[in-house]
């Protein structure tokens, strides 16, 4: 009886995990040929380009791909990216990771799946916080999302 229960539980778990992640990725801006970003003396990424795509970072299909495999901390590259940003008029931003969502298939994990991290950004004078989707599992060209600026 115990072996049947264990087998049933195993089959249930496998079907659950395989149903949570689609077999085809919906991410539109992954680029394995993107260069590894350069770091400043303050350990933030050097970002020189502004995105013209209003979906970049704001839509789960167009996350900011910060790739972490070359670091010891999975959040380090997300923080390096966010610390390089400022509000629309150069305001100092604060950010908080609010959730992980939106499972997708990836070859960058042993499980074969990854999640996007959602960060909330705030700055003084802002009407309401914004949320950005960051992907730590894939690479892409880093740009400043529409409505933000580069920290001076």
C-alpha positions as CSV (number, residue, x, y, z in Angstrom):
1,X,0.0,0.0,0.0
2,X,2.8,2.4,0.9
3,X,4.6,1.9,-2.4
4,X,1.4,2.6,-4.3
5,X,0.9,5.8,-2.4
6,X,4.5,6.9,-3.0
7,X,4.2,6.1,-6.7
8,X,0.9,8.0,-6.9
9,X,2.4,11.0,-5.1
10,X,5.4,10.9,-7.4
11,X,3.2,10.8,-10.6
12,X,1.1,13.6,-9.2
13,X,4.1,15.8,-8.5
14,X,5.6,15.2,-11.9
15,X,2.3,16.1,-13.6
16,X,2.0,19.2,-11.5
17,X,5.5,20.5,-12.3
18,X,5.2,19.7,-15.9
19,X,1.8,21.5,-16.2
20,X,3.2,24.6,-14.5
21,X,5.7,25.3,-17.2
22,X,4.9,25.5,-20.8
23,X,7.2,23.7,-23.2
24,X,7.7,26.8,-25.2
25,X,9.1,30.0,-23.8
26,X,7.1,33.2,-24.3
27,X,10.1,35.4,-23.6
28,X,10.7,37.7,-26.6
29,X,14.1,39.4,-25.8
30,X,16.5,36.6,-24.8
31,X,19.9,36.9,-26.6
32,X,22.6,34.5,-25.7
33,X,25.1,36.6,-27.7
34,X,24.6,39.7,-25.5
35,X,27.9,40.7,-23.9
36,X,28.4,40.4,-20.1
37,X,27.8,43.9,-18.8
38,X,30.7,46.1,-17.6
39,X,30.8,47.0,-13.9
40,X,31.4,50.5,-12.4
41,X,33.6,51.1,-9.4
42,X,30.3,51.1,-7.3
43,X,29.5,47.5,-8.5
44,X,26.6,48.6,-10.7
45,X,26.2,47.8,-14.4
46,X,27.2,50.4,-17.0
47,X,24.1,51.0,-19.0
48,X,24.3,53.3,-21.9
49,X,21.2,52.6,-24.0
50,X,17.6,53.6,-23.4
51,X,14.8,51.2,-24.6
52,X,12.3,52.5,-27.0
53,X,10.0,49.5,-26.3
54,X,7.4,50.4,-23.7
55,X,7.1,46.7,-22.9
56,X,10.8,46.2,-21.9
57,X,10.9,45.4,-18.2
58,X,7.2,46.1,-17.7
59,X,5.7,43.0,-19.5
60,X,6.5,39.5,-18.4
61,X,7.2,38.5,-22.0
62,X,9.8,41.3,-22.2
63,X,11.7,41.1,-18.9
64,X,15.1,42.6,-18.3
65,X,17.5,39.6,-18.7
66,X,20.3,40.0,-16.1
67,X,21.7,36.4,-16.1
68,X,23.4,35.4,-12.8
69,X,25.4,32.2,-13.6
70,X,28.7,34.2,-13.3
71,X,27.9,35.3,-9.8
72,X,27.6,33.6,-6.4
73,X,24.3,35.3,-5.6
74,X,21.2,34.9,-7.8
75,X,20.1,38.5,-6.8
76,X,23.4,40.2,-7.4
77,X,22.9,41.0,-11.1
78,X,19.4,42.2,-10.5
79,X,20.7,44.6,-7.9
80,X,23.5,45.7,-10.1
81,X,21.0,46.6,-12.8
82,X,18.5,48.3,-10.5
83,X,21.2,50.3,-8.7
84,X,22.3,51.7,-12.1
85,X,18.8,53.3,-12.6
86,X,17.2,56.5,-11.4
87,X,13.8,58.0,-11.6
88,X,12.7,60.0,-14.8
89,X,14.4,63.2,-13.6
90,X,17.3,61.5,-11.9
91,X,15.6,60.8,-8.6
92,X,17.1,58.2,-6.3
93,X,15.1,55.0,-6.5
94,X,14.5,52.4,-3.9
95,X,13.5,48.9,-4.9
96,X,12.0,45.8,-3.2
97,X,11.6,42.3,-4.6
98,X,7.8,41.6,-4.3
99,X,7.4,38.2,-5.8
100,X,8.5,35.6,-8.3
101,X,6.1,34.6,-11.0
102,X,5.5,33.5,-14.5
103,X,7.3,30.2,-14.9
104,X,9.0,29.5,-18.2
105,X,11.3,26.8,-19.6
106,X,15.0,27.4,-19.6
107,X,18.2,25.3,-20.2
108,X,19.9,27.4,-17.5
109,X,18.6,25.4,-14.5
110,X,18.7,21.7,-13.6
111,X,14.9,21.8,-13.2
112,X,14.5,23.1,-16.7
113,X,12.3,26.0,-15.5
114,X,12.8,29.5,-14.2
115,X,10.7,32.2,-12.7
116,X,10.7,36.0,-13.2
117,X,11.4,38.3,-10.3
118,X,9.1,41.3,-9.8
119,X,10.6,44.4,-8.3
120,X,8.7,47.4,-7.1
121,X,10.5,50.7,-7.7
122,X,9.8,54.0,-5.8
123,X,11.2,57.5,-5.8
124,X,10.2,60.8,-4.3
125,X,7.4,62.6,-6.0
126,X,6.1,59.5,-7.7
127,X,2.3,59.0,-7.9
128,X,2.4,55.2,-7.6
129,X,5.2,52.6,-7.6
130,X,6.2,50.8,-10.8
131,X,7.0,47.1,-11.2
132,X,9.7,45.7,-13.4
133,X,10.1,42.0,-14.4
134,X,13.7,40.7,-14.2
135,X,14.9,37.4,-15.4
136,X,18.1,36.0,-13.7
137,X,18.3,32.9,-15.9
138,X,18.8,34.3,-19.4
139,X,21.0,36.9,-21.1
140,X,19.9,40.0,-23.0
141,X,21.1,43.5,-23.9
142,X,20.6,45.7,-20.9
143,X,18.8,49.0,-21.4
144,X,17.0,51.6,-19.3
145,X,13.3,50.9,-19.3
146,X,11.0,53.7,-20.7
147,X,10.3,56.3,-18.0
148,X,13.5,55.8,-16.0
149,X,17.0,57.2,-16.4
150,X,20.6,56.4,-15.7
151,X,21.9,57.1,-12.2
152,X,24.5,59.9,-12.3
